[in-house]
């Protein structure tokens, strides 16, 4: 203890930065006055996120917030209204993600006034009752870069919600409206007034010709997403984007979209953009998109991230051309039940630099796992909710020496002797066990964090 305390402040704070929030709060801060002051330095907190789960008691969250004055990031999917306490105690918050909490205009105004460094906001608002009033308050922020608005009910009418955002938020780069049914004219109005600012736009619902025309004018757009989308009849009349348009676009997402949309948007409208994309997300698509996936990936030589999660009908032939993506680092195929041994073999042979693989919710047989361990550069492996009784984890140390994270559970637990063997051979390997009651929520949270980690490297948001 004495020798540690003799270390210079810079080295001590560097050590503290590797500790968890709980370790800092309950151990470091109680050692001595010097350690308490050091634990409040911005350097330590700049990358830390406090993420209580939805079952955490309100008084426990409040207690933690009272003791973290330098907290920068708060993410909470529960329903306890702790935002007033947060804005009172943690004035340096820059990221506030509370998708299941809504604030009345008075509380939202107070929160925005207190959090003067807020750059990211994800909040629940009711567009029918106070939507435009709330977005008028949000629109006054000059620090806000990323905004996600979520409605409490699916496809809620949202007239008047987007106009304040279009007229305000002078530095906004990212906009997502989840479960909103905004008027087409209002969406186009926003596109017109933010066409030089927007870098990421997530569009819910139907895809219409005027939207696509306005989107082409957003010259700095890096990422575009379509959620729950189906195309209007007149979209097919538009010519494909040419090589000189949307030159900064590197990410394309189509989630919960119809087969017709997947055929029309990436394979026709964005066909000339595919060769420069490094991020494609096609998760939870409607129907069997095996042929569509195969046609897309063969045109994407720069692809680094591919999300096919939740496509239960996806067969192994979808990955027959995966060897075209020699730069692929992240692949999500969770709940793709029909990939089989051959699909895994094509992944192992076609993706030489793969670092992250998500095979959660897939019954894992011996032959499939033998192909997975051929991915020698793998650093993170997600096997959440995999029945893996016949898998031999002794194959991991000699074949995947760089593996740093293994996510397992909840319906399958590694035997103690298997854990001991793995950790003895790979002392740096972190084995994360997902608990059964929170398996869906935790898998989503883990996946979101990993996506953010990799996307920040590539400049995709």
C-alpha positions, 0 to 999 in steps of 0.5 A, a space after each residue: 500500500 505504501 509503495 503504491 501510494 508513492 507513485 506519481 499522480 499520473 501513474 495512479 490515475 492511469 491505473 484507476 482508469 482501468 478499474 470498474 466504476 464500482 471499484 472506484 466508488 467503493 474502494 479507491 475513493 475510500 482509501 485516502 483524500 489524495 486517492 479520492 481527488 485523483 479518482 475525480 479526474 476527467 481522464 478517468 471518467 471520459 470513457 466510463 459508462 454507468 449502465 444500471 440494469 432495469 431491475 436496479 433499485 431507484 435509491 441504489 442508482 441515486 446513491 451511485 450518481 451522488 458519488 460520481 460527479 465526473 460521470 460522462 456517460 449514463 445508459 439506462 433502460 429501466 423506468 425509474 425517473 432518475 434524470 433529475 438526480 442525474 442532472 443535479 449530481 453529474 453536470 458533466 454528462 455528455 451521453 444520456 441514453 434513456 430510451 424508456 424514460 420520458 420527461 415533461 417539458 419542465 424537467 426536460 428544460 431543466 435537464 438541458 440547462 444543467 447538462 451543458 456538455 450534452 452531445 448524445 441524447 436518446 429519449 422517449 417522447 410522446 409525439 401526440 401530446 407534447 412532441 413538438 414542445 419537447 423537440 423545441 426545447 431539444 432544438 435549442 442545444 448547441 452541443 447536441 451531435 447525436 439525437 435519437 427519439 423513441 415513441 411509446 407506441 408503434 408508428 405514432 403520428 408525429 406531425 410537427 416533431 421534426 420541424 424544430 429539429 430542422 430549424 435548431 440543433 445547429 451542430 446535429 450530425 445523427 438523427 434517429 426517429 424510432 416508431 414515428 410516423 412523420 409526414 413526408 413533407 416534414 422529413 424532406 424539410 429536415 433533409 433540406 435544412 440539414 443536408 450539409 450537417 447530417 452524417 447519420 440518418 435512421 429512417 423508420 417506415 415507408 421509403 418514398 421517392 422524395 426521401 431518396 431524392 432529398 437524401 442524395 443532396 446530403 453530401 456529408 452522409 456517412 451512414 443511412 439506415 432504413 427500419 421496418 421499411 417497405 418501398 412506395 411504388 414510385 421508388 423503382 422509377 428513380 435511377 441508381 445513385 451514380 458514382 459521384 453522389 454520396 461519396 462519403 457513405 460507408 454504412 448501409 443498414 436495412 433492419 426488419 425490411 421486406 424482401 422487396 426493399 432489400 432487392 430494390 435499395 441495396 441491389 439497385 438504388 445503391 448498387 454503385 455505392 456497394 463497392 465502397 461500403 465497409 458496414 452493412 446491416 441486414 438483421 431481422 429481414 422478412 423471409 429468406 434473403 439467401 440469394 440477396 445476401 450472396 449478391 450483395 457481399 460479392 460486390 463489397 470488397 471493403 466490407 469490415 462489418 456484416 450483421 445478418 443476425 435474426 435471419 432464421 431462414 438464412 441458409 449456408 449458400 448466403 455465405 458462399 461468396 464471403 471470401 470476397 470480403 477479405 477485410 471483414 472483421 465483425 460478423 453477426 449470424 446469431 439465430 441463423 439456424 441453417 448455416 451448418 458446418 458448410 456455412 462456418 467453413 466458408 466463414 473460416 476460409 473466407 475471412 482471414 482477419 475476422 476478430 468478432 463472431 456472434 453465433 448466439 442462439 445457434 445449436 452448436 455441433 462439433 463440426 461447426 465449432 471445429 470450423 470456428 476455431 480455424 478463425 485464428 485471429 478471433 478476439 471476441 466470440 459470442 456463444 450466448 444461448 448456445 446448446 454446446 454440450 458436444 463442443 470441445 473448448 480445449 480446441 480454443 487455446 492452441 487455435 485461437 491464441 488471441 481470444 480475449 472475450 468469450 460470452 456464454 450462457 444462459 442455457 448452457 454453462 461451461 463445466 468448472 473444469 473446462 473454465 479452469 483449463 481455458 483460464 490456465 492456458 489463456 490467463 487474459 481470456 475473460 469468460 462472461 456468463 450471461 444470466 438467464 433472466 436477462 439473456 435477451 437484454 444483455 445480448 442486445 447490450 453486449 452487441 450494441 457496445 461491441 458495434 460502437 467500439 468497432 464503428 468508432 474505429 471506422 468513423 461510422 455512427 
